[in-house]
């Protein structure tokens, strides 16, 4: 009887571990999809950054030769965002949205 109980306990442990792996795998896939969809074209697709410097690094990496026009601070759904308006090297005016909630208004 003890052997059967121990066997059932081991089986339920293995089942619990395998279902946990599936959940975390699904969560990882969800996070990857979210990152891929963040192109900065809107509040919902804002680039998440940890500093103002990171905003300009992202801009330099993704739009080499850009010319800055202006930067504005906005709030959307109770979160702070920087919107950078610039001209691409081809002369096209664009806005890129950055989610700055990781650092804005926090003491260092």
ABEGO torsion letter per residue (X at the ends): XAAAAAAAAAAAAAAAAAAAAAAAAAAAAAAAAAAAABAGABAAABBBBABAAAAAAAAAAABBGBBBABBBBBBBGGBBBBBBBBBBAAGBBBBBBBBAAAABGBBX
